Structure formats: C-alpha cells, structure tokens
Amino acid sequence: MLDRLYLPILALAAVAAVALAMVWPQGFGDRSPDPFGSVPLQRTPAMQAAMKRETAAAQRNGSQARDQVRTLQSQALAPSQ
C-alpha cells in the first residue's frame, strides 16, 4: 500500500482508538457516558455487601492471629508449671 494512503489511514485509526477509549467503560472505575456506560460491578449492592463481609473476615482473622502470637509469646517467656 502506498505511504500516502497508509499513514493517513493509520493516523485516523489511532485517533478513533483514542476517542473510543475516552468513552468505553474503564473496568471497575466510574461510569462511562450513556451509550456505553453501565453500573460498575463494585457499586452494586450485592458486591458492596460481599466486600464488607470480606473486610470483616480479614480483620477477624488478623486479630485472631495477633492474639495467638501474643499467647504463644507469653507462654514462651513465662511458662506455667
């Protein structure tokens, strides 16, 4: 293909790709404009509840692990007879 035709077509394709990227949904971020947009997955009530449950479980597991380490350390420093 001639460079006179190929390079302008390539430039138009690049501009079109950038324009499409400006309005196409960007993963879990904010909502895109209307023709392409939908409610992001992480903003649905079910996902919000699941994220809260996961955070609470992680905090519970972390505090249990810290308590176990403290218990083991206190037993190692002052064993009961």
N, C-alpha and C positions, 0 to 999 in steps of 0.2 A: 504494500500500500504506500502511496506517496506520503512523504512527510507533511506536505501541505494539507493533506486531508486527515492524516492520522493524529498529529499533535493537537489541532483544534478539537477534534472529537474526544481525545484523551482529556483535554482541559475541561470540556463540558461535562464529561463523565465524573471528573474529580469534583467539580462544583456541585453537580447533582448529588454525589455521595455525601458531601458536607451538608448540603441543605436537608437531605433525608435524615442525617444523623442529628440534626438540630430538633427534629420533631418526633423521631421514633422513640419508643419507650426505652429508658435507660436502666434496665434492671429493676432493682427494688427501691429506687430513689423516688423523687417527686413525680407526680402525674404529668404526662406529656399532654400537649394540646389535643382538643377534642377528636379529630378524625382518627388519631392513633391511640389516644390515651385510654387507660383503664385503671381501676383502683389497684395500687401496688399491693403485692402479696402480704407484705409485713404490716399493712394498715388494716387488714381485715380483722374483725373482732375475734374470730377463731384463732388466728395467728398471734394476735396480741395476748390472748389468754394462754396459749401454749408457750409463748416467750416468758410470760410471768411465772408459769409453773416451772419452766426450766431454770430460771434465775433463782427461784426459791429453793429448788432442789440442789443447785450448785452451792448456794450459801449454806444450806443444811449440811451437805457433805463436807464442806470446808471447815465448818465449826466442829463437826464430829471428829474430823481428822486432827484438828488442833487440840481438842480435848484428850484424844487418845495419846497424842505425843506428850502432852503435859503429864498425863497419868504415868506413862512409861518413864519419863524423865524423873518424876518424883519417886517412883519405885526404885529406880537405879541409884539415885542419890541417897535415899534413906530407906533401905529395905526393912520391912517389918519382920520381926522374929516371933 
